[in-house]
Amino acid sequence: MEQFFTSSFGISPSVFNYIVLPVLIFLARVSDVSIATIRIMFVMIGKRRLAPLLGFFEALIWLLAIGQIFQNINSPLSYIAYAAGFAAGTYVGMFFEEKLAVGNVLVRIITKEYAGGLIEHLKEKKYRFSSLDAEGNEGKVSVLFTVVKREQLHSLIPSIVNFNPNAFYTIESVKRVSHEEISSSRYKNILSRFITLNRR
């Protein structure tokens, strides 16, 4: 790689070792760790086709990065770039994971207040939900369960707070939902959100 940069771009060996190589290692680590984060997300939600494909590119980029480390094992900047890339890649991966909002989540709502307004709202928005009466520390409570797409959380959570400001709710990832309709349009939506993020 050093020979390619020095012969093609006229970069001196010192510039390559102290600037170009650390930058390349940093970018490689950012890429493979970001891909790893997204791959784990797809594994958790059962995307059997996408997860192995991402794993292939993750391993390939990692091998390229670690190969350069071994070829320049006496360069301390390579180690710093490797570690910094891992940290930055973790952040970038979490950012993409949040923005892609792929998969389903279980929202559990517990409230001791009247939940009729919230129930009617869920019906109006065509959410699938179940409600039941339960006993809490302070008496009778209403418990609602609903499974929604992660991308719907940004509208559901404000609705919960609006109808029942003191409600307690939890959100859990769901790997698979029975009778879920999975079409090609769903994957197109994921791809379009990914392209939009890259253009920003």
C-alpha positions as CSV (number, residue, x, y, z in Angstrom):
1,M,0.0,0.0,0.0
2,E,2.8,2.4,0.8
3,Q,4.4,1.9,-2.6
4,F,1.0,2.6,-4.3
5,F,0.6,5.9,-2.5
6,T,4.2,7.0,-3.0
7,S,4.4,6.1,-6.7
8,S,0.8,7.2,-7.7
9,F,0.4,10.4,-5.6
10,G,4.0,11.3,-4.9
11,I,3.6,11.0,-1.2
12,S,6.8,10.7,0.8
13,P,7.2,7.6,3.1
14,S,7.2,9.8,6.2
15,V,3.9,11.5,5.2
16,F,2.4,8.1,4.5
17,N,3.4,6.6,7.8
18,Y,2.5,9.5,10.0
19,I,-0.6,10.9,8.3
20,V,-2.1,8.7,5.5
21,L,-1.8,5.3,7.1
22,P,-3.3,6.4,10.5
23,V,-6.2,8.1,8.7
24,L,-6.9,4.9,6.6
25,I,-6.8,2.7,9.6
26,F,-9.1,5.1,11.5
27,L,-11.6,5.1,8.6
28,A,-11.4,1.3,8.2
29,R,-12.2,0.8,11.9
30,V,-15.1,3.3,11.8
31,S,-16.5,1.4,8.9
32,D,-16.2,-2.1,10.2
33,V,-17.4,-1.3,13.8
34,S,-20.4,0.6,12.4
35,I,-21.2,-2.3,10.2
36,A,-20.8,-4.6,13.2
37,T,-23.3,-2.6,15.2
38,I,-25.9,-2.7,12.4
39,R,-25.2,-6.4,11.8
40,I,-26.0,-7.2,15.5
41,M,-29.2,-5.2,15.2
42,F,-30.2,-7.3,12.1
43,V,-29.3,-10.5,14.0
44,M,-31.5,-9.5,16.9
45,I,-34.5,-8.9,14.7
46,G,-33.9,-12.1,12.6
47,K,-32.8,-10.6,9.3
48,R,-31.1,-13.8,8.0
49,R,-30.1,-12.4,4.6
50,L,-28.7,-9.0,5.5
51,A,-26.8,-10.0,8.7
52,P,-24.4,-12.5,6.9
53,L,-23.8,-10.0,4.1
54,L,-22.8,-7.3,6.5
55,G,-20.6,-9.8,8.4
56,F,-18.7,-10.5,5.2
57,F,-17.8,-6.8,4.7
58,E,-17.2,-6.3,8.4
59,A,-14.6,-9.1,8.4
60,L,-13.0,-8.0,5.1
61,I,-12.5,-4.4,6.3
62,W,-11.2,-5.6,9.7
63,L,-8.6,-7.8,8.0
64,L,-7.4,-4.9,5.8
65,A,-7.0,-2.7,8.9
66,I,-5.3,-5.3,11.0
67,G,-3.0,-6.2,8.1
68,Q,-1.7,-2.6,7.9
69,I,-1.2,-2.7,11.7
70,F,1.1,-5.7,11.4
71,Q,3.0,-4.3,8.4
72,N,3.7,-1.1,10.4
73,I,3.9,-2.6,13.9
74,N,6.4,0.0,15.1
75,S,4.2,2.9,14.4
76,P,2.4,4.1,17.6
77,L,0.1,6.3,15.5
78,S,-1.4,3.2,13.9
79,Y,-2.4,1.9,17.4
80,I,-4.0,5.2,18.3
81,A,-5.9,5.4,15.0
82,Y,-7.1,1.8,15.5
83,A,-8.4,2.5,19.0
84,A,-9.9,5.9,18.0
85,G,-11.6,4.3,15.0
86,F,-13.2,1.7,17.2
87,A,-14.6,4.4,19.5
88,A,-15.8,6.5,16.7
89,G,-17.3,3.5,14.9
90,T,-19.3,2.6,18.0
91,Y,-20.8,6.1,18.1
92,V,-21.5,6.1,14.3
93,G,-23.0,2.6,14.4
94,M,-25.3,3.6,17.3
95,F,-26.3,6.7,15.3
96,F,-27.2,4.7,12.2
97,E,-29.0,2.1,14.3
98,E,-31.2,4.8,15.9
99,K,-31.9,6.6,12.6
100,L,-32.7,3.4,10.7
101,A,-35.2,2.4,13.3
102,V,-35.5,-1.2,12.0
103,G,-37.6,-3.9,13.7
104,N,-40.5,-4.1,16.1
105,V,-40.7,-3.1,19.8
106,L,-43.1,-4.1,22.6
107,V,-44.5,-1.0,24.5
108,R,-45.9,-1.8,27.9
109,I,-47.9,1.0,29.5
110,I,-49.0,1.0,33.1
111,T,-51.3,3.8,34.4
112,K,-53.5,4.2,37.4
113,E,-55.4,7.0,35.6
114,Y,-58.3,6.5,33.3
115,A,-56.9,5.1,30.0
116,G,-60.0,5.3,27.9
117,G,-58.7,8.2,25.9
118,L,-55.5,6.5,25.1
119,I,-57.3,3.3,24.1
120,E,-59.5,5.2,21.7
121,H,-56.5,6.9,20.3
122,L,-54.8,3.5,19.7
123,K,-57.9,2.2,18.0
124,E,-58.1,5.3,15.8
125,K,-54.4,4.9,14.7
126,K,-55.0,1.2,14.1
127,Y,-52.4,0.0,16.6
128,R,-52.8,-3.7,17.7
129,F,-53.0,-3.7,21.5
130,S,-54.3,-5.5,24.5
131,S,-55.4,-4.0,27.8
132,L,-56.1,-5.6,31.2
133,D,-56.8,-4.6,34.7
134,A,-54.1,-5.3,37.3
135,E,-53.1,-4.5,40.9
136,G,-50.2,-2.2,41.7
137,N,-48.6,-0.9,44.9
138,E,-51.1,1.9,45.0
139,G,-54.2,0.0,43.9
140,K,-55.9,-0.7,40.6
141,V,-54.0,0.0,37.4
142,S,-54.5,-0.4,33.7
143,V,-51.9,-2.2,31.7
144,L,-51.7,-1.9,27.9
145,F,-49.5,-3.9,25.5
146,T,-48.8,-2.9,21.9
147,V,-46.2,-4.0,19.4
148,V,-45.2,-1.3,16.9
149,K,-42.5,-0.6,14.4
150,R,-39.6,1.3,16.0
151,E,-40.1,4.1,13.5
152,Q,-43.6,4.7,15.1
153,L,-42.2,5.4,18.5
154,H,-41.7,9.0,17.8
155,S,-45.5,9.5,17.5
156,L,-46.6,6.9,20.0
157,I,-44.6,8.1,23.0
158,P,-46.0,11.7,22.8
159,S,-49.5,10.3,22.6
160,I,-49.0,8.3,25.8
161,V,-47.6,11.4,27.6
162,N,-50.5,13.5,26.3
163,F,-53.3,11.2,27.4
164,N,-51.7,9.8,30.6
165,P,-48.8,12.1,31.7
166,N,-48.1,10.0,34.8
167,A,-48.1,6.7,33.0
168,F,-45.1,4.3,33.4
169,Y,-44.0,2.7,30.2
170,T,-41.3,0.3,29.0
171,I,-39.9,-0.5,25.6
172,E,-38.4,-3.8,24.6
173,S,-37.1,-5.2,21.4
174,V,-39.1,-7.9,19.6
175,K,-37.3,-10.4,17.4
176,R,-40.3,-11.7,15.5
177,V,-44.0,-11.0,15.3
178,S,-46.6,-13.6,14.2
179,H,-48.6,-12.7,11.1
180,E,-46.3,-9.8,10.3
181,E,-46.5,-8.6,6.7
182,I,-43.0,-8.3,5.3
183,S,-42.8,-6.9,1.8
184,S,-40.1,-5.6,-0.5
185,S,-41.4,-2.1,0.2
186,R,-40.2,-2.5,3.8
187,Y,-36.6,-3.1,2.6
188,K,-36.9,-0.2,0.2
189,N,-37.9,2.0,3.1
190,I,-34.8,0.9,5.0
191,L,-32.6,1.5,2.0
192,S,-34.1,5.0,1.4
193,R,-33.5,6.0,5.0
194,F,-29.9,4.8,4.8
195,I,-29.3,6.8,1.6
196,T,-30.9,9.9,3.1
197,L,-28.6,9.7,6.1
198,N,-25.5,9.5,3.8
199,R,-26.6,12.6,1.9
200,R,-26.8,14.7,5.1
